[in-house]
Amino acid sequence: MHRPAARRKRRLSPLRPRRRPLPPPRLLAVTIASASTLLFLALVLLSTTSTSPPSPPRSRLASSRRSSPAVRPRCGAASLGELGDAMVAMLPRDLPFTVFVPSPGSFRRVLKMQGRASNASAAGGEEVGGDSADAVLSRVLGFSAVPRRLLAADVPPRGAATRLALDSVSGLRIHASRDARGALVVNGVRSECVDVVRGETVVHVVAGVLMDAEFERSFAVDSDG
C-alpha cells in the first residue's frame, strides 16, 4: 500500500531547472577583450570628429576668392622690345631667374636708349650703341635679375603679413608686392605685363628701371650736363 503513494510523490515533485554550463575561461576573456577594443575605437572616432574644425561655408570661400586681387595680363611676344630681348638673352636659359625688364618706353624715357643696332643717344646726348649699349644693359640686368623663378601669383598682395624681399644679382634690395588692381610692384615701379616664361627664366615688364642710387645719379648728371 505504501509503494503507490511513494510513486505519486515522486511524480508530483516539481522539476528542478537545469543549470547551463559556464563558458570556458578563454572564450570569456576573448569576448571581454573584443568588447573593450570596440569601445576604445568608438571613443577614438568620437574624439577625432569632435576636435576636427568645421569646414568653412561655400559663401565664405567664394567671397575670399573674389577679394583676392587679379593678376595683371600676360606679356605678348612684342612686349619686351629689342632691348628687353637683348637683356634677357644675356642670361643662361638652363638656370632659374626672374627679370624685371624695363618696358620699351622706360628704356627711352629713363635711359634714353632707342635700340642696340641704331646709334641711339643716351643720357647727355652721347651715342650709345654696340658694346656701350651692351654694357648699359648688363648693368641694368644686374639690378633687375633675381636668381629664382617668381611668377606674379607667387607675390603676396600689399598689406600682407609677410613682405617679399629679394636680392638681385648685383645685390640691389628689391621689395615686391601686388597692389589692389593686381599689378606687380617692385621698389615702387608697377608692372605693365607679367609672366613671360623663356626656358627657366620668368620675365616681368615694368614701367621703369631698377637701379641703385649711384647708377641713377650718373644718368641724372649726364642729362643735366
Summary of the structure (lengths in Angstrom):
residues: 225
radius of gyration: 40.4
end to end distance: 156.0
largest distance: 156.0
contacts: 585
relative contact order: 0.15
helix: 43%
strand: 19%
